[in-house]
Amino acid sequence: MEYFLVTNNPEVEKKYPHLVAYSLEGPVIRVFLEVRDLIHKGHRLLTHPLSGSLKPGCIPYKTVFLGPKGEGLAFDSLQYIENSIAVYYKTVPPTPIQWTGPLLADYAAIDLSHVEAAMDSLGF
């Protein structure tokens, strides 16, 4: 597994099935926690977990691109994901958001567009 995606977005999984190594269900925090575990195993972030300027506690979908294992722990990647986890908990609204079909589709499209831009930027 050289380069891969961790996502909870079904649209990303449909478009990039060959790159989605971890397809999760549930809120964005599940993606962040899985990414943190993978960083502890030596993988490195290729995209910032907070890309897109959207509050992570207020969105239903997130995709993070990771690279191959390196020599030891990537402390910069770990710091980015730990900070992202903290931001998630700061931005979760006190009342859960009721996600509807059209709203979910819009956020899935936004996340997918961020993935597409990252793929272009990284040369995939």
N, CA, C and O atoms as a Tinker XYZ file with bonds, in Angstrom:
   496  protein
     1  N      0.850000   -1.169000    0.000000    73     2
     2  CA     0.000000    0.000000    0.000000    64     1     3
     3  C      0.900000    1.237000    0.000000    63     2     4     5
     4  O      1.401000    1.650000    1.046000    81     3
     5  N      1.094000    1.810000   -1.156000    73     3     6
     6  CA     1.949000    2.987000   -1.265000    64     5     7
     7  C      1.178000    4.256000   -0.907000    63     6     8     9
     8  O      1.403000    4.855000    0.144000    81     7
     9  N      0.284000    4.649000   -1.777000    73     7    10
    10  CA    -0.521000    5.854000   -1.582000    64     9    11
    11  C     -1.977000    5.422000   -1.484000    63    10    12    13
    12  O     -2.433000    4.579000   -2.256000    81    11
    13  N     -2.705000    6.000000   -0.532000    73    11    14
    14  CA    -4.085000    5.554000   -0.350000    64    13    15
    15  C     -4.923000    6.619000    0.334000    63    14    16    17
    16  O     -4.411000    7.582000    0.905000    81    15
    17  N     -6.236000    6.410000    0.255000    73    15    18
    18  CA    -7.214000    7.318000    0.841000    64    17    19
    19  C     -7.898000    6.667000    2.035000    63    18    20    21
    20  O     -8.138000    5.460000    2.057000    81    19
    21  N     -8.203000    7.491000    3.019000    73    19    22
    22  CA    -9.059000    7.111000    4.138000    64    21    23
    23  C    -10.260000    8.040000    4.033000    63    22    24    25
    24  O    -10.103000    9.261000    4.038000    81    23
    25  N    -11.456000    7.472000    3.938000    73    23    26
    26  CA   -12.640000    8.302000    3.691000    64    25    27
    27  C    -13.891000    7.720000    4.335000    63    26    28    29
    28  O    -13.965000    6.527000    4.630000    81    27
    29  N    -14.857000    8.583000    4.543000    73    27    30
    30  CA   -16.210000    8.149000    4.892000    64    29    31
    31  C    -17.196000    8.639000    3.829000    63    30    32    33
    32  O    -18.406000    8.672000    4.053000    81    31
    33  N    -16.655000    9.019000    2.672000    73    31    34
    34  CA   -17.460000    9.569000    1.580000    64    33    35
    35  C    -17.687000    8.500000    0.510000    63    34    36    37
    36  O    -16.737000    8.083000   -0.151000    81    35
    37  N    -18.933000    8.051000    0.330000    73    35    38
    38  CA   -19.203000    7.015000   -0.673000    64    37    39
    39  C    -18.892000    7.456000   -2.106000    63    38    40    41
    40  O    -18.581000    6.620000   -2.954000    81    39
    41  N    -18.973000    8.754000   -2.381000    73    39    42
    42  CA   -18.668000    9.242000   -3.735000    64    41    43
    43  C    -17.176000    9.120000   -4.048000    63    42    44    45
    44  O    -16.806000    8.826000   -5.185000    81    43
    45  N    -16.337000    9.339000   -3.073000    73    43    46
    46  CA   -14.891000    9.154000   -3.265000    64    45    47
    47  C    -14.593000    7.679000   -3.492000    63    46    48    49
    48  O    -13.780000    7.322000   -4.345000    81    47
    49  N    -15.255000    6.833000   -2.727000    73    47    50
    50  CA   -15.049000    5.386000   -2.890000    64    49    51
    51  C    -15.471000    4.928000   -4.288000    63    50    52    53
    52  O    -14.816000    4.070000   -4.880000    81    51
    53  N    -16.552000    5.489000   -4.817000    73    51    54
    54  CA   -17.004000    5.129000   -6.169000    64    53    55
    55  C    -16.003000    5.570000   -7.232000    63    54    56    57
    56  O    -15.716000    4.824000   -8.168000    81    55
    57  N    -15.473000    6.784000   -7.085000    73    55    58
    58  CA   -14.585000    7.329000   -8.111000    64    57    59
    59  C    -13.163000    6.770000   -8.023000    63    58    60    61
    60  O    -12.503000    6.601000   -9.049000    81    59
    61  N    -12.688000    6.483000   -6.816000    73    59    62
    62  CA   -11.306000    6.035000   -6.619000    64    61    63
    63  C    -11.240000    4.712000   -5.847000    63    62    64    65
    64  O    -10.553000    4.636000   -4.828000    81    63
    65  N    -11.938000    3.671000   -6.311000    73    63    66
    66  CA   -11.935000    2.419000   -5.542000    64    65    67
    67  C    -10.540000    1.808000   -5.406000    63    66    68    69
    68  O    -10.254000    1.117000   -4.428000    81    67
    69  N     -9.684000    2.060000   -6.376000    73    67    70
    70  CA    -8.325000    1.512000   -6.348000    64    69    71
    71  C     -7.427000    2.225000   -5.331000    63    70    72    73
    72  O     -6.361000    1.716000   -4.987000    81    71
    73  N     -7.845000    3.393000   -4.854000    73    71    74
    74  CA    -7.045000    4.139000   -3.882000    64    73    75
    75  C     -7.631000    4.139000   -2.477000    63    74    76    77
    76  O     -6.934000    4.464000   -1.516000    81    75
    77  N     -8.904000    3.778000   -2.345000    73    75    78
    78  CA    -9.534000    3.790000   -1.024000    64    77    79
    79  C     -9.145000    2.517000   -0.281000    63    78    80    81
    80  O     -9.608000    1.423000   -0.606000    81    79
    81  N     -8.293000    2.680000    0.713000    73    79    82
    82  CA    -7.862000    1.541000    1.519000    64    81    83
    83  C     -8.723000    1.390000    2.767000    63    82    84    85
    84  O     -8.867000    0.292000    3.304000    81    83
    85  N     -9.292000    2.498000    3.224000    73    83    86
    86  CA   -10.114000    2.490000    4.425000    64    85    87
    87  C    -11.390000    3.263000    4.133000    63    86    88    89
    88  O    -11.376000    4.490000    4.043000    81    87
    89  N    -12.493000    2.537000    3.986000    73    87    90
    90  CA   -13.799000    3.136000    3.774000    64    89    91
    91  C    -14.575000    2.989000    5.078000    63    90    92    93
    92  O    -14.919000    1.880000    5.486000    81    91
    93  N    -14.842000    4.100000    5.715000    73    91    94
    94  CA   -15.442000    4.087000    7.043000    64    93    95
    95  C    -16.861000    4.630000    6.995000    63    94    96    97
    96  O    -17.228000    5.361000    6.076000    81    95
    97  N    -17.643000    4.269000    7.980000    73    95    98
    98  CA   -18.969000    4.852000    8.161000    64    97    99
    99  C    -18.938000    5.660000    9.439000    63    98   100   101
   100  O    -18.209000    5.338000   10.378000    81    99
   101  N    -19.732000    6.705000    9.465000    73    99   102
   102  CA   -19.795000    7.513000   10.670000    64   101   103
   103  C    -19.224000    8.898000   10.457000    63   102   104   105
   104  O    -18.943000    9.300000    9.328000    81   103
   105  N    -19.053000    9.630000   11.556000    73   103   106
   106  CA   -18.635000   11.027000   11.462000    64   105   107
   107  C    -17.158000   11.189000   11.083000    63   106   108   109
   108  O    -16.390000   10.228000   11.050000    81   107
   109  N    -16.807000   12.411000   10.808000    73   107   110
   110  CA   -15.449000   12.769000   10.398000    64   109   111
   111  C    -14.412000   12.323000   11.433000    63   110   112   113
   112  O    -13.292000   11.969000   11.065000    81   111
   113  N    -14.764000   12.336000   12.702000    73   111   114
   114  CA   -13.794000   11.948000   13.733000    64   113   115
   115  C    -13.302000   10.517000   13.524000    63   114   116   117
   116  O    -12.155000   10.209000   13.850000    81   115
   117  N    -14.140000    9.649000   12.991000    73   115   118
   118  CA   -13.688000    8.272000   12.709000    64   117   119
   119  C    -12.564000    8.272000   11.689000    63   118   120   121
   120  O    -11.608000    7.506000   11.813000    81   119
   121  N    -12.674000    9.127000   10.680000    73   119   122
   122  CA   -11.612000    9.252000    9.674000    64   121   123
   123  C    -10.342000    9.758000   10.347000    63   122   124   125
   124  O     -9.263000    9.201000   10.145000    81   123
   125  N    -10.470000   10.813000   11.147000    73   123   126
   126  CA    -9.296000   11.387000   11.801000    64   125   127
   127  C     -8.611000   10.377000   12.723000    63   126   128   129
   128  O     -7.383000   10.293000   12.737000    81   127
   129  N     -9.375000    9.620000   13.482000    73   127   130
   130  CA    -8.775000    8.646000   14.401000    64   129   131
   131  C     -8.081000    7.519000   13.643000    63   130   132   133
   132  O     -7.019000    7.056000   14.059000    81   131
   133  N     -8.673000    7.074000   12.538000    73   131   134
   134  CA    -8.034000    6.039000   11.712000    64   133   135
   135  C     -6.733000    6.572000   11.115000    63   134   136   137
   136  O     -5.721000    5.871000   11.093000    81   135
   137  N     -6.765000    7.805000   10.634000    73   135   138
   138  CA    -5.558000    8.427000   10.078000    64   137   139
   139  C     -4.478000    8.525000   11.152000    63   138   140   141
   140  O     -3.311000    8.237000   10.885000    81   139
   141  N     -4.855000    8.926000   12.352000    73   139   142
   142  CA    -3.869000    9.006000   13.441000    64   141   143
   143  C     -3.234000    7.645000   13.705000    63   142   144   145
   144  O     -2.020000    7.549000   13.889000    81   143
   145  N     -4.048000    6.598000   13.724000    73   143   146
   146  CA    -3.506000    5.250000   13.934000    64   145   147
   147  C     -2.525000    4.876000   12.831000    63   146   148   149
   148  O     -1.486000    4.273000   13.101000    81   147
   149  N     -2.845000    5.227000   11.601000    73   147   150
   150  CA    -1.967000    4.911000   10.468000    64   149   151
   151  C     -0.670000    5.721000   10.515000    63   150   152   153
   152  O      0.385000    5.223000   10.123000    81   151
   153  N     -0.741000    6.946000   10.985000    73   151   154
   154  CA     0.470000    7.750000   11.152000    64   153   155
   155  C      1.363000    7.119000   12.216000    63   154   156   157
   156  O      2.585000    7.084000   12.066000    81   155
   157  N      0.756000    6.624000   13.283000    73   155   158
   158  CA     1.540000    5.936000   14.316000    64   157   159
   159  C      2.225000    4.689000   13.753000    63   158   160   161
   160  O      3.250000    4.250000   14.275000    81   159
   161  N      1.660000    4.127000   12.697000    73   159   162
   162  CA     2.269000    2.950000   12.052000    64   161   163
   163  C      3.313000    3.344000   11.003000    63   162   164   165
   164  O      3.908000    2.475000   10.366000    81   163
   165  N      3.536000    4.655000   10.822000    73   163   166
   166  CA     4.599000    5.102000    9.934000    64   165   167
   167  C      4.175000    5.803000    8.663000    63   166   168   169
   168  O      5.029000    6.299000    7.928000    81   167
   169  N      2.869000    5.861000    8.376000    73   167   170
   170  CA     2.412000    6.550000    7.162000    64   169   171
   171  C      2.498000    8.062000    7.348000    63   170   172   173
   172  O      2.576000    8.563000    8.470000    81   171
   173  N      2.482000    8.775000    6.220000    73   171   174
   174  CA     2.599000   10.227000    6.232000    64   173   175
   175  C      1.404000   10.871000    5.521000    63   174   176   177
   176  O      0.874000   10.334000    4.548000    81   175
   177  N      1.002000   12.025000    6.028000    73   175   178
   178  CA    -0.072000   12.776000    5.378000    64   177   179
   179  C      0.404000   13.340000    4.049000    63   178   180   181
   180  O      1.514000   13.861000    3.942000    81   179
   181  N     -0.446000   13.231000    3.044000    73   179   182
   182  CA    -0.197000   13.910000    1.773000    64   181   183
   183  C     -1.153000   15.081000    1.583000    63   182   184   185
   184  O     -0.873000   15.996000    0.808000    81   183
   185  N     -2.278000   15.052000    2.287000    73   183   186
   186  CA    -3.209000   16.182000    2.288000    64   185   187
   187  C     -3.485000   16.571000    3.733000    63   186   188   189
   188  O     -3.476000   15.728000    4.629000    81   187
   189  N     -3.726000   17.838000    3.942000    73   187   190
   190  CA    -3.996000   18.320000    5.295000    64   189   191
   191  C     -5.407000   17.901000    5.700000    63   190   192   193
   192  O     -6.341000   18.048000    4.912000    81   191
   193  N     -5.574000   17.383000    6.909000    73   191   194
   194  CA    -6.907000   16.951000    7.348000    64   193   195
   195  C     -7.940000   18.072000    7.413000    63   194   196   197
   196  O     -9.140000   17.802000    7.372000    81   195
   197  N     -7.499000   19.314000    7.512000    73   195   198
   198  CA    -8.437000   20.436000    7.579000    64   197   199
   199  C     -8.534000   21.196000    6.264000    63   198   200   201
   200  O     -8.951000   22.354000    6.250000    81   199
   201  N     -8.159000   20.569000    5.173000    73   199   202
   202  CA    -8.253000   21.237000    3.872000    64   201   203
   203  C     -9.701000   21.606000    3.578000    63   202   204   205
   204  O    -10.629000   20.908000    3.987000    81   203
   205  N     -9.876000   22.695000    2.876000    73   203   206
   206  CA   -11.211000   23.092000    2.458000    64   205   207
   207  C    -11.869000   24.149000    3.308000    63   206   208   209
   208  O    -12.957000   24.608000    2.961000    81   207
   209  N    -11.268000   24.556000    4.399000    73   207   210
   210  CA   -11.792000   25.636000    5.244000    64   209   211
   211  C    -13.203000   25.372000    5.760000    63   210   212   213
   212  O    -13.964000   26.310000    5.994000    81   211
   213  N    -13.550000   24.117000    5.935000    73   211   214
   214  CA   -14.842000   23.758000    6.514000    64   213   215
   215  C    -14.611000   23.239000    7.925000    63   214   216   217
   216  O    -13.642000   22.521000    8.173000    81   215
   217  N    -15.486000   23.594000    8.840000    73   215   218
   218  CA   -15.353000   23.129000   10.221000    64   217   219
   219  C    -15.574000   21.619000   10.256000    63   218   220   221
   220  O    -16.645000   21.152000    9.869000    81   219
   221  N    -14.595000   20.853000   10.706000    73   219   222
   222  CA   -14.721000   19.391000   10.641000    64   221   223
   223  C    -15.844000   18.823000   11.501000    63   222   224   225
   224  O    -16.347000   17.738000   11.209000    81   223
   225  N    -16.246000   19.526000   12.547000    73   223   226
   226  CA   -17.356000   19.055000   13.367000    64   225   227
   227  C    -18.713000   19.329000   12.757000    63   226   228   229
   228  O    -19.734000   18.875000   13.272000    81   227
   229  N    -18.728000   20.075000   11.652000    73   227   230
   230  CA   -19.989000   20.495000   11.021000    64   229   231
   231  C    -20.149000   19.954000    9.610000    63   230   232   233
   232  O    -20.969000   20.459000    8.843000    81   231
   233  N    -19.379000   18.936000    9.260000    73   231   234
   234  CA   -19.486000   18.331000    7.927000    64   233   235
   235  C    -19.631000   16.818000    8.075000    63   234   236   237
   236  O    -19.118000   16.238000    9.032000    81   235
   237  N    -20.325000   16.178000    7.139000    73   235   238
   238  CA   -20.520000   14.732000    7.252000    64   237   239
   239  C    -19.406000   13.901000    6.627000    63   238   240   241
   240  O    -19.248000   12.734000    6.982000    81   239
   241  N    -18.624000   14.473000    5.698000    73   239   242
   242  CA   -17.647000   13.680000    4.948000    64   241   243
   243  C    -16.260000   14.301000    4.975000    63   242   244   245
   244  O    -16.099000   15.521000    4.971000    81   243
   245  N    -15.266000   13.422000    5.001000    73   243   246
   246  CA   -13.875000   13.864000    4.924000    64   245   247
   247  C    -13.033000   12.745000    4.334000    63   246   248   249
   248  O    -13.234000   11.567000    4.630000    81   247
   249  N    -12.094000   13.137000    3.498000    73   247   250
   250  CA   -11.154000   12.196000    2.895000    64   249   251
   251  C     -9.750000   12.725000    3.132000    63   250   252   253
   252  O     -9.488000   13.915000    2.962000    81   251
   253  N     -8.850000   11.831000    3.526000    73   251   254
   254  CA    -7.453000   12.190000    3.759000    64   253   255
   255  C     -6.588000   11.250000    2.933000    63   254   256   257
   256  O     -6.823000   10.042000    2.898000    81   255
   257  N     -5.591000   11.811000    2.274000    73   255   258
   258  CA    -4.667000   11.068000    1.412000    64   257   259
   259  C     -3.376000   10.834000    2.185000    63   258   260   261
   260  O     -2.780000   11.771000    2.717000    81   259
   261  N     -2.953000    9.575000    2.241000    73   259   262
   262  CA    -1.728000    9.218000    2.949000    64   261   263
   263  C     -0.719000    8.585000    2.015000    63   262   264   265
   264  O     -1.065000    8.015000    0.981000    81   263
   265  N      0.543000    8.700000    2.411000    73   263   266
   266  CA     1.630000    8.142000    1.629000    64   265   267
   267  C      2.241000    6.931000    2.296000    63   266   268   269
   268  O      1.802000    6.505000    3.365000    81   267
   269  N      3.259000    6.378000    1.654000    73   267   270
   270  CA     3.876000    5.149000    2.145000    64   269   271
   271  C      4.564000    5.342000    3.491000    63   270   272   273
   272  O      4.855000    6.461000    3.914000    81   271
   273  N      4.812000    4.221000    4.143000    73   271   274
   274  CA     5.526000    4.253000    5.412000    64   273   275
   275  C      6.933000    4.777000    5.190000    63   274   276   277
   276  O      7.584000    4.471000    4.190000    81   275
   277  N      7.377000    5.561000    6.133000    73   275   278
   278  CA     8.738000    6.079000    6.096000    64   277   279
   279  C      9.555000    5.442000    7.202000    63   278   280   281
   280  O      9.151000    4.452000    7.812000    81   279
   281  N     10.686000    6.019000    7.437000    73   279   282
   282  CA    11.542000    5.566000    8.527000    64   281   283
   283  C     11.081000    6.245000    9.808000    63   282   284   285
   284  O     11.355000    7.426000   10.018000    81   283
   285  N     10.392000    5.516000   10.654000    73   283   286
   286  CA     9.943000    6.076000   11.920000    64   285   287
   287  C      8.675000    6.901000   11.799000    63   286   288   289
   288  O      8.012000    6.932000   10.762000    81   287
   289  N      8.372000    7.560000   12.890000    73   287   290
   290  CA     7.146000    8.342000   13.009000    64   289   291
   291  C      7.314000    9.714000   12.361000    63   290   292   293
   292  O      8.308000   10.402000   12.591000    81   291
   293  N      6.337000   10.100000   11.554000    73   291   294
   294  CA     6.333000   11.429000   10.923000    64   293   295
   295  C      5.687000   12.405000   11.907000    63   294   296   297
   296  O      4.463000   12.537000   11.955000    81   295
   297  N      6.518000   13.081000   12.683000    73   295   298
   298  CA     5.994000   13.950000   13.739000    64   297   299
   299  C      5.180000   15.121000   13.194000    63   298   300   301
   300  O      4.234000   15.566000   13.844000    81   299
   301  N      5.530000   15.624000   12.016000    73   299   302
   302  CA     4.734000   16.710000   11.443000    64   301   303
   303  C      3.329000   16.220000   11.104000    63   302   304   305
   304  O      2.348000   16.915000   11.369000    81   303
   305  N      3.228000   15.027000   10.520000    73   303   306
   306  CA     1.912000   14.451000   10.209000    64   305   307
   307  C      1.114000   14.212000   11.480000    63   306   308   309
   308  O     -0.086000   14.480000   11.527000    81   307
   309  N      1.782000   13.708000   12.509000    73   307   310
   310  CA     1.104000   13.449000   13.774000    64   309   311
   311  C      0.578000   14.750000   14.381000    63   310   312   313
   312  O     -0.540000   14.789000   14.896000    81   311
   313  N      1.370000   15.797000   14.320000    73   311   314
   314  CA     0.933000   17.080000   14.863000    64   313   315
   315  C     -0.279000   17.616000   14.095000    63   314   316   317
   316  O     -1.221000   18.127000   14.702000    81   315
   317  N     -0.257000   17.500000   12.767000    73   315   318
   318  CA    -1.398000   17.967000   11.970000    64   317   319
   319  C     -2.678000   17.214000   12.331000    63   318   320   321
   320  O     -3.732000   17.831000   12.490000    81   319
   321  N     -2.597000   15.901000   12.461000    73   319   322
   322  CA    -3.820000   15.138000   12.744000    64   321   323
   323  C     -4.285000   15.361000   14.181000    63   322   324   325
   324  O     -5.488000   15.434000   14.432000    81   323
   325  N     -3.361000   15.469000   15.117000    73   323   326
   326  CA    -3.764000   15.746000   16.506000    64   325   327
   327  C     -4.445000   17.108000   16.600000    63   326   328   329
   328  O     -5.453000   17.250000   17.291000    81   327
   329  N     -3.905000   18.102000   15.916000    73   327   330
   330  CA    -4.544000   19.425000   15.899000    64   329   331
   331  C     -5.913000   19.365000   15.231000    63   330   332   333
   332  O     -6.846000   20.042000   15.662000    81   331
   333  N     -6.034000   18.564000   14.189000    73   331   334
   334  CA    -7.314000   18.414000   13.489000    64   333   335
   335  C     -8.357000   17.756000   14.386000    63   334   336   337
   336  O     -9.528000   18.133000   14.366000    81   335
   337  N     -7.932000   16.781000   15.166000    73   335   338
   338  CA    -8.845000   16.131000   16.118000    64   337   339
   339  C     -9.336000   17.153000   17.146000    63   338   340   341
   340  O    -10.522000   17.186000   17.474000    81   339
   341  N     -8.431000   17.978000   17.650000    73   339   342
   342  CA    -8.817000   19.014000   18.614000    64   341   343
   343  C     -9.801000   20.003000   17.987000    63   342   344   345
   344  O    -10.775000   20.398000   18.629000    81   343
   345  N     -9.554000   20.402000   16.746000    73   343   346
   346  CA   -10.464000   21.324000   16.053000    64   345   347
   347  C    -11.826000   20.666000   15.851000    63   346   348   349
   348  O    -12.860000   21.318000   15.993000    81   347
   349  N    -11.829000   19.384000   15.522000    73   347   350
   350  CA   -13.102000   18.674000   15.363000    64   349   351
   351  C    -13.948000   18.833000   16.633000    63   350   352   353
   352  O    -15.110000   19.235000   16.572000    81   351
   353  N    -13.347000   18.510000   17.782000    73   351   354
   354  CA   -14.105000   18.560000   19.028000    64   353   355
   355  C    -14.535000   19.985000   19.390000    63   354   356   357
   356  O    -15.561000   20.169000   20.045000    81   355
   357  N    -13.770000   20.982000   18.976000    73   355   358
   358  CA   -14.153000   22.378000   19.231000    64   357   359
   359  C    -15.312000   22.829000   18.344000    63   358   360   361
   360  O    -16.049000   23.747000   18.705000    81   359
   361  N    -15.475000   22.193000   17.193000    73   359   362
   362  CA   -16.475000   22.659000   16.223000    64   361   363
   363  C    -17.735000   21.803000   16.159000    63   362   364   365
   364  O    -18.636000   22.102000   15.375000    81   363
   365  N    -17.819000   20.759000   16.957000    73   363   366
   366  CA   -19.039000   19.941000   16.969000    64   365   367
   367  C    -20.153000   20.765000   17.613000    63   366   368   369
   368  O    -19.999000   21.229000   18.743000    81   367
   369  N    -21.271000   20.953000   16.914000    73   367   370
   370  CA   -22.359000   21.751000   17.490000    64   369   371
   371  C    -23.017000   21.017000   18.659000    63   370   372   373
   372  O    -23.013000   19.786000   18.699000    81   371
   373  N    -23.581000   21.767000   19.611000    73   371   374
   374  CA   -24.207000   21.127000   20.770000    64   373   375
   375  C    -25.412000   20.262000   20.402000    63   374   376   377
   376  O    -25.703000   19.273000   21.074000    81   375
   377  N    -26.103000   20.640000   19.342000    73   375   378
   378  CA   -27.231000   19.852000   18.846000    64   377   379
   379  C    -26.792000   19.172000   17.554000    63   378   380   381
   380  O    -26.320000   19.845000   16.638000    81   379
   381  N    -26.936000   17.856000   17.464000    73   379   382
   382  CA   -26.502000   17.160000   16.244000    64   381   383
   383  C    -27.202000   17.697000   14.996000    63   382   384   385
   384  O    -28.388000   18.027000   15.018000    81   383
   385  N    -26.442000   17.775000   13.922000    73   383   386
   386  CA   -26.983000   18.232000   12.640000    64   385   387
   387  C    -27.793000   17.100000   12.016000    63   386   388   389
   388  O    -27.354000   15.950000   11.999000    81   387
   389  N    -28.973000   17.429000   11.505000    73   387   390
   390  CA   -29.812000   16.451000   10.823000    64   389   391
   391  C    -29.476000   16.496000    9.332000    63   390   392   393
   392  O    -29.931000   17.384000    8.611000    81   391
   393  N    -28.686000   15.545000    8.889000    73   391   394
   394  CA   -28.258000   15.520000    7.487000    64   393   395
   395  C    -29.371000   14.960000    6.621000    63   394   396   397
   396  O    -29.882000   13.871000    6.884000    81   395
   397  N    -29.751000   15.708000    5.582000    73   395   398
   398  CA   -30.770000   15.256000    4.643000    64   397   399
   399  C    -30.099000   14.825000    3.348000    63   398   400   401
   400  O    -28.923000   15.115000    3.126000    81   399
   401  N    -30.838000   14.139000    2.500000    73   399   402
   402  CA   -30.297000   13.644000    1.237000    64   401   403
   403  C    -29.606000   14.697000    0.393000    63   402   404   405
   404  O    -28.450000   14.505000    0.016000    81   403
   405  N    -30.281000   15.822000    0.076000    73   403   406
   406  CA   -29.626000   16.841000   -0.756000    64   405   407
   407  C    -28.394000   17.458000   -0.089000    63   406   408   409
   408  O    -27.399000   17.736000   -0.757000    81   407
   409  N    -28.462000   17.668000    1.213000    73   407   410
   410  CA   -27.329000   18.237000    1.938000    64   409   411
   411  C    -26.147000   17.266000    1.940000    63   410   412   413
   412  O    -25.002000   17.674000    1.746000    81   411
   413  N    -26.429000   15.986000    2.159000    73   411   414
   414  CA   -25.367000   14.969000    2.107000    64   413   415
   415  C    -24.722000   14.928000    0.727000    63   414   416   417
   416  O    -23.501000   14.827000    0.606000    81   415
   417  N    -25.547000   15.006000   -0.307000    73   415   418
   418  CA   -25.017000   14.980000   -1.676000    64   417   419
   419  C    -24.117000   16.185000   -1.937000    63   418   420   421
   420  O    -23.079000   16.058000   -2.586000    81   419
   421  N    -24.513000   17.345000   -1.436000    73   419   422
   422  CA   -23.692000   18.550000   -1.615000    64   421   423
   423  C    -22.342000   18.405000   -0.920000    63   422   424   425
   424  O    -21.304000   18.711000   -1.507000    81   423
   425  N    -22.352000   17.943000    0.320000    73   423   426
   426  CA   -21.092000   17.787000    1.049000    64   425   427
   427  C    -20.227000   16.677000    0.460000    63   426   428   429
   428  O    -19.000000   16.774000    0.477000    81   427
   429  N    -20.851000   15.630000   -0.058000    73   427   430
   430  CA   -20.085000   14.575000   -0.735000    64   429   431
   431  C    -19.388000   15.141000   -1.965000    63   430   432   433
   432  O    -18.235000   14.808000   -2.240000    81   431
   433  N    -20.089000   15.998000   -2.705000    73   431   434
   434  CA   -19.501000   16.616000   -3.902000    64   433   435
   435  C    -18.363000   17.564000   -3.533000    63   434   436   437
   436  O    -17.352000   17.614000   -4.233000    81   435
   437  N    -18.514000   18.309000   -2.451000    73   435   438
   438  CA   -17.448000   19.217000   -2.003000    64   437   439
   439  C    -16.204000   18.423000   -1.629000    63   438   440   441
   440  O    -15.099000   18.759000   -2.057000    81   439
   441  N    -16.377000   17.375000   -0.837000    73   439   442
   442  CA   -15.231000   16.555000   -0.435000    64   441   443
   443  C    -14.576000   15.911000   -1.655000    63   442   444   445
   444  O    -13.350000   15.884000   -1.761000    81   443
   445  N    -15.385000   15.397000   -2.568000    73   443   446
   446  CA   -14.847000   14.788000   -3.787000    64   445   447
   447  C    -14.051000   15.811000   -4.594000    63   446   448   449
   448  O    -13.001000   15.477000   -5.144000    81   447
   449  N    -14.529000   17.040000   -4.674000    73   447   450
   450  CA   -13.792000   18.060000   -5.435000    64   449   451
   451  C    -12.446000   18.363000   -4.785000    63   450   452   453
   452  O    -11.470000   18.631000   -5.486000    81   451
   453  N    -12.379000   18.323000   -3.458000    73   451   454
   454  CA   -11.091000   18.505000   -2.773000    64   453   455
   455  C    -10.144000   17.353000   -3.098000    63   454   456   457
   456  O     -8.949000   17.568000   -3.300000    81   455
   457  N    -10.670000   16.146000   -3.149000    73   455   458
   458  CA    -9.848000   14.977000   -3.491000    64   457   459
   459  C     -9.342000   15.098000   -4.925000    63   458   460   461
   460  O     -8.167000   14.845000   -5.193000    81   459
   461  N    -10.217000   15.480000   -5.840000    73   459   462
   462  CA    -9.818000   15.629000   -7.247000    64   461   463
   463  C     -8.715000   16.676000   -7.397000    63   462   464   465
   464  O     -7.760000   16.471000   -8.146000    81   463
   465  N     -8.846000   17.788000   -6.691000    73   463   466
   466  CA    -7.817000   18.833000   -6.751000    64   465   467
   467  C     -6.496000   18.326000   -6.185000    63   466   468   469
   468  O     -5.431000   18.626000   -6.723000    81   467
   469  N     -6.565000   17.562000   -5.104000    73   467   470
   470  CA    -5.341000   16.998000   -4.520000    64   469   471
   471  C     -4.696000   16.003000   -5.475000    63   470   472   473
   472  O     -3.473000   15.971000   -5.608000    81   471
   473  N     -5.510000   15.196000   -6.137000    73   471   474
   474  CA    -4.979000   14.226000   -7.100000    64   473   475
   475  C     -4.248000   14.944000   -8.231000    63   474   476   477
   476  O     -3.158000   14.535000   -8.632000    81   475
   477  N     -4.847000   16.003000   -8.735000    73   475   478
   478  CA    -4.201000   16.783000   -9.797000    64   477   479
   479  C     -2.891000   17.388000   -9.301000    63   478   480   481
   480  O     -1.870000   17.335000   -9.987000    81   479
   481  N     -2.935000   17.958000   -8.112000    73   479   482
   482  CA    -1.752000   18.607000   -7.546000    64   481   483
   483  C     -0.615000   17.616000   -7.295000    63   482   484   485
   484  O      0.558000   17.944000   -7.474000    81   483
   485  N     -0.977000   16.400000   -6.878000    73   483   486
   486  CA     0.031000   15.379000   -6.570000    64   485   487
   487  C      0.423000   14.545000   -7.785000    63   486   488   489
   488  O      1.317000   13.703000   -7.702000    81   487
   489  N     -0.246000   14.779000   -8.913000    73   487   490
   490  CA     0.110000   14.077000  -10.142000    64   489   491
   491  C     -0.474000   12.685000  -10.289000    63   490   492   493
   492  O      0.121000   11.825000  -10.937000    81   491
   493  N     -1.644000   12.457000   -9.687000    73   491   494
   494  CA    -2.290000   11.145000   -9.803000    64   493   495
   495  C     -3.357000   11.162000  -10.871000    63   494   496
   496  O     -4.007000   10.144000  -11.110000    81   495
